Amino acid sequence: MLPTSSDHGATSVVPPGPTVAETDTAVEERRASKRADRKVTLQLKGMGRTKTHLCTTKDICEGGLFLHVPVENGLAVGQRVEVVLGDETDSPKPPSFAGETHYATVVRTELLAEAAKPTIGAGLRFDQPLFF
């Protein structure tokens, strides 16, 4: 039951505030599939741009991937990118998605200070999920 408040005879319903458990759950699990520590080479190109960057994923899942890129690549949250997936560097057989082009949106970036050269960690979400 929702609590009510009264002001000069009028009664209004006051929605309950979020609890800590509700907030933590929403923040912790935003992925529909589990990440896999798979190193996949790829070509990354911003939409409407001609320059392509060669990268390797840190992890990948059906819904997206995480990678490190030099700061000068200029990735920003909300940017649309084209991703051409390549071979898995640690696997003797190529993955089923090698050579496929996918479109994604940058959903998270973070400056990585521990690297010798300024680097950005970027989370990308695919428009259409991969199927491993």
C-alpha positions in Angstrom: 0.0 0.0 0.0 1.3 3.5 -0.9 1.6 6.1 1.9 -0.6 9.1 1.6 0.0 12.7 2.6 -2.7 15.3 3.3 -2.5 19.0 2.7 -5.6 21.1 3.6 -8.0 18.2 3.2 -6.6 17.0 -0.2 -5.1 13.5 -0.2 -2.3 12.5 -2.6 -0.4 9.3 -3.1 3.3 9.5 -2.4 5.3 6.8 -4.3 7.9 5.0 -2.3 11.6 5.9 -2.9 14.0 3.3 -4.3 15.5 1.0 -1.8 19.2 0.1 -1.8 18.5 -3.4 -3.0 16.6 -2.1 -6.0 19.3 0.4 -7.0 22.1 -2.1 -6.6 20.4 -4.8 -8.7 19.7 -2.3 -11.6 23.3 -1.0 -11.6 25.0 -4.4 -11.3 23.3 -6.4 -14.0 22.6 -4.6 -17.2 23.7 -7.3 -19.6 21.5 -10.0 -21.1 24.4 -12.3 -21.6 27.6 -13.2 -19.8 30.9 -11.7 -20.9 33.7 -14.0 -22.2 37.4 -13.1 -22.0 37.9 -13.6 -25.7 40.5 -11.6 -27.6 39.1 -10.9 -31.0 40.8 -8.6 -33.5 38.6 -6.0 -35.2 38.5 -3.0 -37.3 36.7 0.0 -35.8 35.4 2.9 -37.8 33.2 5.9 -36.6 30.1 6.3 -38.8 30.7 8.8 -41.5 34.5 8.6 -41.1 37.1 7.0 -43.4 39.8 6.2 -40.9 39.8 2.6 -39.5 41.5 1.6 -36.3 42.8 -1.9 -35.7 41.9 -3.1 -32.1 41.6 -6.2 -30.0 38.7 -6.8 -27.6 39.3 -7.3 -23.9 36.0 -9.2 -23.6 33.0 -9.8 -25.8 29.4 -11.1 -25.4 26.3 -11.5 -27.6 25.3 -7.9 -26.8 28.6 -6.0 -27.0 32.2 -5.8 -26.3 34.9 -3.9 -24.4 38.2 -2.7 -25.8 41.0 -0.3 -25.3 41.8 2.4 -27.9 44.2 5.4 -27.9 42.7 8.7 -26.8 43.2 10.2 -30.2 40.6 7.8 -31.7 38.1 10.1 -30.1 35.4 7.6 -29.0 32.6 9.2 -27.0 29.4 7.9 -25.4 26.6 7.9 -27.9 28.9 7.7 -30.9 27.9 5.1 -33.6 30.6 2.9 -35.0 31.1 0.1 -37.5 32.8 -3.0 -36.3 34.4 -5.6 -38.6 35.2 -8.6 -36.5 38.3 -10.6 -37.3 40.0 -13.7 -35.9 40.2 -14.7 -32.3 43.8 -14.3 -31.3 44.0 -17.1 -28.7 41.9 -19.7 -30.6 43.2 -22.2 -33.1 39.9 -22.0 -35.1 38.3 -18.8 -36.3 35.0 -17.8 -34.6 31.8 -18.1 -36.6 31.5 -14.3 -36.8 34.9 -13.6 -38.4 34.6 -11.2 -41.3 31.2 -10.0 -40.3 30.3 -6.3 -40.1 28.2 -5.1 -37.1 27.0 -1.7 -36.0 27.3 -0.6 -32.4 26.9 2.4 -30.1 29.5 3.5 -27.5 27.7 3.2 -24.2 30.6 3.7 -21.8 34.1 5.2 -21.8 36.8 5.5 -19.1 40.2 7.0 -19.1 42.8 4.4 -18.3 45.7 6.1 -16.4 47.8 3.0 -15.9 48.7 2.7 -19.6 52.0 4.2 -20.8 50.1 6.0 -23.6 46.8 7.7 -22.9 44.1 5.1 -23.5 40.3 4.9 -23.3 38.4 1.8 -22.3 35.2 1.7 -24.3 32.1 -0.5 -24.0 30.1 -0.9 -27.2 26.6 -2.3 -27.5 25.7 -4.1 -30.8 22.5 -3.1 -32.6 21.8 -6.8 -33.2 23.3 -9.5 -30.9 26.0 -11.9 -32.0 25.2 -15.6 -31.8 28.3 -17.7 -30.7 
